[in-house]
Amino acid sequence: MLRPLLAVSALAASALAVLTLPAAAQQKMAWHLQQTEESAALVFGVPETDEVMLFFVCKPGADGVTAQSQIGSKGLEKDAVARLILSAGSVKKSLAGKAIANEESGAVDVEAPTTLADVKALTKGGSSLSIEVKGAKQKLSLSGVGEVFAKFEAACKPKS
């Protein structure tokens, strides 16, 4: 008899905890495009917030894309040589980059140059994408990335 009462109390407490979380924490991370006249970014995070795990940024017409993880790291110092390893299914890209300070979180993240072709291969590689840097690893869903990537790819091409 006590179990159902405890279950209801636990459920009510969980609901109250969710209601008291900041709005951003209640929203789900998803793939979305952020675009200005100078750049376009394919972002995995909570739209309209700074809560981001990974993004790829390009300048229209320029060669190359910059990938940046925002999962933190352990043992990396700002400006140190670092590796950003991205993998989806059988597609694996080990990118040589550098450690950068994340002023908002206080963490040290990693950014690295890559190509639009590499990003495309990763988005088609499987159902999830693994991000790995020194001392940190995260897996994120690739659900919904296809349509957003197509817009990102179009935004990165030279304007005619």
C-alpha positions in Angstrom: 0.0 0.0 0.0 2.8 2.4 0.7 4.5 1.8 -2.7 1.8 3.5 -4.8 1.8 6.5 -2.4 5.6 6.7 -2.6 5.5 6.4 -6.4 3.0 9.3 -6.6 5.0 11.4 -4.2 8.2 10.8 -6.2 6.4 11.6 -9.5 5.0 14.9 -8.0 8.5 15.8 -6.7 10.0 15.1 -10.2 7.4 17.2 -11.9 8.0 20.1 -9.4 11.8 19.8 -10.1 11.2 20.1 -13.8 8.9 23.1 -13.4 11.6 24.9 -11.4 14.4 24.3 -13.9 15.4 27.2 -16.1 13.5 27.3 -19.4 16.6 26.4 -21.4 17.2 23.3 -19.3 13.7 22.1 -20.1 14.2 22.4 -23.8 15.7 19.6 -25.8 18.9 20.0 -27.8 18.4 19.7 -31.5 20.2 20.5 -34.8 19.6 24.0 -36.0 21.0 26.6 -38.3 22.3 30.0 -37.2 23.1 32.4 -40.0 24.3 36.0 -40.5 25.6 37.7 -43.6 29.2 36.8 -42.7 28.8 33.2 -41.5 26.5 30.2 -41.1 26.6 27.6 -38.3 25.3 24.1 -38.0 24.6 23.8 -34.3 23.6 21.0 -31.9 22.2 22.7 -28.9 19.1 24.4 -27.5 17.9 26.9 -30.0 18.1 30.6 -29.0 20.4 29.8 -26.1 24.1 29.4 -25.4 23.6 25.8 -24.4 25.6 24.0 -27.2 27.6 20.8 -27.5 28.9 21.1 -31.0 28.9 23.4 -33.9 30.3 23.7 -37.4 30.8 27.2 -38.9 31.6 28.5 -42.4 32.0 31.7 -44.2 30.0 31.8 -47.5 32.4 31.1 -50.4 35.4 30.4 -48.2 37.1 27.0 -48.3 36.8 25.0 -45.2 34.6 24.7 -42.1 35.6 25.1 -38.4 34.3 22.5 -36.0 34.1 23.3 -32.3 33.1 21.0 -29.4 31.7 22.6 -26.3 31.8 19.5 -24.0 34.9 20.7 -22.0 38.0 18.6 -21.6 40.4 17.4 -18.9 44.1 18.1 -19.0 44.1 20.7 -21.8 45.3 24.2 -21.5 44.3 27.2 -23.7 46.1 27.3 -27.0 47.6 23.8 -26.6 47.6 21.5 -29.7 44.5 19.2 -29.4 42.5 16.6 -31.2 38.8 16.6 -31.9 37.6 13.2 -32.9 34.1 12.9 -34.5 32.6 9.6 -35.4 29.3 8.4 -36.7 28.9 4.7 -37.7 31.9 3.7 -39.8 32.9 7.4 -40.5 35.6 8.7 -38.2 37.4 12.0 -38.5 40.4 12.8 -36.3 40.9 16.6 -36.6 44.1 18.4 -35.5 43.1 21.6 -33.7 43.7 23.7 -30.6 42.3 24.1 -27.2 40.3 27.3 -26.6 39.0 28.9 -23.5 35.2 29.0 -23.1 34.7 32.2 -21.3 31.1 31.4 -20.4 31.6 28.0 -18.9 35.2 28.3 -17.8 36.0 25.1 -19.6 38.6 24.4 -22.2 37.1 23.3 -25.5 38.6 22.2 -28.8 38.2 23.7 -32.3 39.6 22.3 -35.5 39.5 22.9 -39.2 37.6 20.4 -41.4 35.7 20.3 -44.7 32.1 20.5 -45.8 32.5 17.0 -47.3 33.7 15.7 -43.9 30.7 17.2 -42.1 28.4 15.8 -44.7 29.9 12.3 -44.3 29.5 12.5 -40.5 25.8 13.6 -40.8 25.1 10.6 -43.0 27.2 8.1 -41.0 24.7 6.8 -38.6 22.0 7.7 -36.0 24.4 9.3 -33.5 27.6 11.3 -33.5 30.4 10.8 -30.9 32.5 13.8 -29.9 35.8 13.0 -28.2 38.5 15.3 -26.9 41.2 14.8 -24.2 39.3 13.7 -21.0 35.8 14.1 -22.4 33.4 12.2 -24.6 29.8 12.8 -25.6 27.3 11.1 -27.9 24.6 13.1 -29.6 21.6 12.3 -31.8 21.8 12.9 -35.6 18.0 12.9 -35.7 16.8 15.8 -37.9 20.2 16.8 -39.1 19.6 16.0 -42.8 17.4 19.0 -43.6 19.4 21.4 -41.5 22.6 20.3 -43.1 21.2 20.9 -46.5 20.5 24.5 -45.5 24.0 24.8 -44.0 25.6 23.5 -47.1 23.6 26.0 -49.3 24.6 28.9 -46.9 28.3 28.0 -47.1 28.4 28.1 -50.9 29.6 31.3 -52.7 26.8 33.9 -53.2 26.3 34.5 -56.9 
